[in-house]
Amino acid sequence: MEPDFPATPFTEALLKENEELRTENALLRERCSELEERVNKNSQNSSKPPSSDGYQKPSKKGSDKGDTSSKEAPCSSQETPNPKSLRPSSGNKPGGQKGHQGSCLRRVALPIMSGI
């Protein structure tokens, strides 16, 4: 693509810089896509071991399979944490029943010293 204006040292320098910036931009876009692929991998969709997944379970929505160029929320698993347990609370307090004394070993004046 030849420009229609006369070539001067200044325009030649600008065209050269433009070409260098376009090349660098293409390399950076490629590197960015490689890093995004690496971040999105877990033990379900790669050969990574489950211990490398971290503490959060992967979301089962599958919303991150679509367009990766959107600049909305970073990750759906960070919006709402996974539930700890699906069992509902019984409402009872932990511990023994009220009024029960319990039992334990009694304290003695002279403990038996064995091995001496």
WOMO-V890168 format. One record per helix or strand of 3 or more residues. SS is the DSSP state (alpha for helix, beta for strand). FROM is the first residue (numbers start at 1). TO is the last residue. Records with the same first field share a line. If there is no record, write none. Layout:
SS: FROM-TO + FROM-TO
//
This chain:
alpha: 9-39 + 50-53 + 63-65 + 76-79
//
